[in-house]
Amino acid sequence: MNIGALIDKLLWFVIGIYFIVLSIKQKGKLGNKAALIRFSGIILIFVGLLFTILAIIK
């Protein structure tokens, strides 16, 4: 795995964590959208994890 692929996989995790933190801190402003943003952050982390596992298997 080269450095570009590593940065790409780390980016999935960082954006997912950012979405989760954003949904927690801005829950009052976002209202019902906070749950959707938190869910999308979790999905992004799982996608990053899946891509990492597939890169290791390959």
C-alpha positions as CSV (number, residue, x, y, z in Angstrom):
1,M,0.0,0.0,0.0
2,N,1.5,3.3,-1.1
3,I,1.3,6.6,0.8
4,G,-1.5,7.9,-1.4
5,A,-3.7,5.0,-0.5
6,L,-2.8,5.3,3.1
7,I,-3.8,9.0,3.1
8,D,-7.1,8.1,1.4
9,K,-8.0,5.6,4.0
10,L,-7.1,7.9,6.8
11,L,-9.2,10.6,5.2
12,W,-12.3,8.3,5.4
13,F,-11.7,7.9,9.2
14,V,-11.0,11.6,9.8
15,I,-14.2,12.8,8.0
16,G,-16.3,10.2,9.8
17,I,-15.0,11.2,13.2
18,Y,-15.5,14.9,12.3
19,F,-19.1,14.2,11.4
20,I,-19.7,12.4,14.7
21,V,-18.1,15.2,16.7
22,L,-20.0,17.8,14.7
23,S,-23.3,16.1,15.3
24,I,-22.7,15.9,19.1
25,K,-21.5,19.5,19.5
26,Q,-24.1,21.2,17.2
27,K,-27.0,19.0,18.3
28,G,-29.1,22.1,19.3
29,K,-28.6,23.9,16.0
30,L,-29.0,20.8,13.8
31,G,-32.1,19.4,15.4
32,N,-33.2,16.2,13.7
33,K,-30.3,16.4,11.2
34,A,-27.8,15.6,14.0
35,A,-28.8,11.9,14.0
36,L,-28.5,11.7,10.2
37,I,-25.0,13.3,10.3
38,R,-23.9,11.0,13.1
39,F,-25.2,8.0,11.1
40,S,-23.3,9.2,8.0
41,G,-20.1,9.5,10.1
42,I,-20.5,6.0,11.3
43,I,-21.0,4.8,7.7
44,L,-17.9,6.6,6.6
45,I,-15.8,5.0,9.3
46,F,-17.1,1.5,8.3
47,V,-16.4,2.2,4.6
48,G,-12.8,3.3,5.5
49,L,-12.4,0.1,7.6
50,L,-13.8,-2.0,4.8
51,F,-11.4,-0.4,2.3
52,T,-8.5,-1.0,4.7
53,I,-9.3,-4.7,5.1
54,L,-9.7,-5.2,1.4
55,A,-6.4,-3.5,0.7
56,I,-4.7,-5.8,3.3
57,I,-6.4,-9.0,1.8
58,K,-5.4,-8.0,-1.7
